[in-house]
Amino acid sequence: MTLQSSLIIEVLNPIKLPLVKRLYKAHYPAGRAKRDELIITANIETNIIALLRMKTVEQSRLLTGMLVIPEYRGHGVGHALLRHCENFVFTDGDYCFAFAHLENYYSQFGFQTIACDNLPNSLKMAFLRYSESGKDLIPMQFIALKPPMHADL
């Protein structure tokens, strides 16, 4: 049985938010999971080993972070999580600000590079703030190539 076949990918029950906060504190202290975000987790048994966070900004959603616990990196966990989201979660109103070196990575899962001017105004303002602070980011929009599959999340 492969690691990917034993993954359970699901929407985080808000009662488990403290577990996510603990993961961030241990593995990426700058990350801040918030109650108003949609958080999708990849679990093995009852342990969260990866997560993806999306924040609603006006009429759009922004992928604000993805974390794979270091010992599970390089095993396809991030790919499995993004593939699940591509098929069941992401819609055409979803965006991400990818670090330049991850542009090709996100493009494998339906995100396409767009001009900053094509971002909704609220996201454009946020993107410009991040860029002006020195972050090398690329604005990307999810473009569904096939109709989404509907699953009970």
C-alpha positions in Angstrom: 0.0 0.0 0.0 1.4 3.4 -1.0 1.4 6.5 1.1 -1.0 8.2 -1.3 -3.5 5.3 -1.1 -3.6 5.5 2.7 -4.3 9.3 2.7 -7.7 10.6 3.9 -8.3 14.1 2.4 -11.1 16.1 4.0 -12.3 19.5 5.1 -11.0 20.2 8.6 -13.7 20.1 11.3 -13.3 23.6 13.0 -13.0 21.9 16.4 -9.6 20.6 15.2 -8.2 24.1 14.4 -5.8 23.9 17.5 -4.2 20.9 15.9 -3.4 22.9 12.8 -2.1 25.8 14.8 0.2 23.4 16.6 1.5 22.0 13.3 2.2 25.6 12.1 4.0 26.4 15.3 6.2 23.3 15.0 6.9 23.4 11.2 6.2 26.9 9.9 5.9 29.5 12.7 5.1 32.4 10.2 1.9 30.5 9.1 -1.4 31.5 10.8 -4.5 29.3 10.3 -7.7 31.1 11.0 -11.2 30.0 11.8 -12.8 31.7 8.8 -10.6 29.8 6.3 -11.5 26.7 4.4 -8.8 24.1 5.5 -8.4 20.9 3.6 -6.2 18.3 5.3 -4.4 15.1 4.3 -4.4 12.6 7.1 -2.9 9.2 7.8 -5.1 7.5 10.3 -5.9 10.4 12.7 -2.7 12.4 12.1 -2.7 15.5 9.9 0.4 15.4 7.7 -0.5 18.2 5.2 -3.0 21.0 4.8 -4.1 23.6 2.3 -5.8 26.8 3.4 -8.2 29.1 1.4 -9.4 32.5 2.5 -12.6 34.1 1.0 -11.9 37.7 -0.1 -15.1 39.3 -1.4 -16.3 37.1 -4.2 -13.0 35.2 -4.7 -11.0 32.6 -2.8 -7.3 32.8 -2.3 -5.1 29.8 -1.6 -3.2 31.3 1.4 -0.9 28.4 2.3 0.0 24.8 2.0 2.1 22.8 4.4 3.4 19.3 4.2 5.1 18.1 7.4 8.8 17.7 6.5 9.1 13.9 6.9 6.3 13.5 4.3 7.8 15.8 1.7 8.9 14.2 -1.5 6.3 11.4 -1.2 3.6 12.9 -3.3 1.4 14.1 -0.4 1.3 17.7 -1.7 0.5 16.4 -5.2 -2.4 14.2 -3.8 -3.8 17.1 -1.8 -3.7 19.5 -4.8 -5.1 16.9 -7.2 -8.0 16.3 -4.8 -8.6 20.1 -4.6 -8.4 20.4 -8.4 -11.1 17.8 -8.7 -13.4 18.6 -5.8 -12.6 22.1 -4.3 -11.1 24.7 -6.6 -13.4 26.8 -8.8 -12.7 29.4 -11.5 -13.0 32.1 -8.8 -9.9 30.8 -7.0 -6.5 32.4 -7.0 -3.0 31.9 -5.6 0.0 34.0 -5.3 2.7 31.5 -6.1 6.4 32.0 -5.3 8.1 32.3 -8.7 9.9 29.0 -8.2 6.6 27.2 -7.7 4.7 28.6 -10.7 5.2 25.3 -12.7 4.2 23.2 -9.7 0.8 25.0 -9.3 0.3 25.0 -13.1 0.1 21.2 -12.9 -3.2 21.5 -10.9 -5.2 24.0 -13.0 -3.7 27.3 -12.0 -2.6 29.6 -14.8 -0.4 32.7 -14.6 -2.4 35.9 -15.1 -1.5 39.6 -15.2 -1.8 41.4 -11.9 -4.4 43.7 -13.6 -6.6 40.7 -14.1 -7.0 40.0 -10.4 -10.1 41.2 -8.6 -9.4 44.6 -7.1 -9.2 43.3 -3.4 -6.8 40.6 -4.4 -4.8 43.0 -6.6 -4.3 45.3 -3.6 -3.1 42.4 -1.5 -0.8 41.2 -4.3 0.8 44.6 -4.7 1.4 44.9 -0.9 3.1 41.5 -0.9 5.2 42.3 -4.0 6.3 45.7 -2.7 7.5 44.0 0.5 10.0 42.0 -1.6 8.2 38.7 -2.1 8.8 37.2 -5.6 5.2 36.2 -6.3 3.3 35.3 -9.5 -0.5 35.8 -9.6 -2.4 32.7 -10.7 -6.0 31.8 -11.3 -7.6 28.4 -11.3 -9.1 27.6 -14.6 -11.3 24.4 -14.6 -10.5 22.4 -17.8 -13.3 19.9 -16.9 -16.5 20.2 -14.9 -15.7 19.6 -11.2 -16.6 16.2 -9.7 -19.0 16.6 -6.8 -18.2 14.7 -3.6 -19.3 14.9 -0.1 -16.5 16.8 1.6 
